[in-house]
Amino acid sequence: TAALRYLWMLPLMLIVNKLFGSNVRHVLGIIKRDMKSWFIWSQVCFVLFYVPLCWAVNYLPGWLISATWQLTIIFGVLTTPLVRVKTQQSGYVRLKIPTKAIPWMVIILVGVFLTVASYITHLKHIAPLLFAIIAIMLAAVAYPL
């Protein structure tokens, strides 16, 4: 399904490129300039994003994975310090976690917890749930990277 998703996105990407006056050759040139980084991060995306999600699907229903997937918002904010931005004054600076996002992150975390807690009552064994949630969390960290 991941391959089909990307095949479906290709025509949409071409349309967006045309609408905004960009050019596919330009994008391919950027990729070609730093092929090693693009290849490495593509592998990170596949191995740490798709594989854990596919593994979790074997143990949890899709609706619970979708509800738990909201953790990507939290992990996206928490990975903000990994981003460096070039400034005119001091070279590169790491971004900081926006404090305004913390209350929203707590609300999301509570929602995910309540959803998972309601599902726990239907389980005989909790281990598959915990392994699946750890896999989803790993994928949620890899997604914004």
Secondary structure by P-SEA (a helix, b strand, c coil): caaaaaaaaaaaaaaaaaaacccaaaaaaaaaacaaaaaaaaaaaaaacaaaaaaaaacccaaaaaaaccaaaaaaaaacccbbbbbccccbbbbcccccaaaaaaaaaaaaaaaaaaaaaacccaaaaaaaaaaaaaaaaaccc
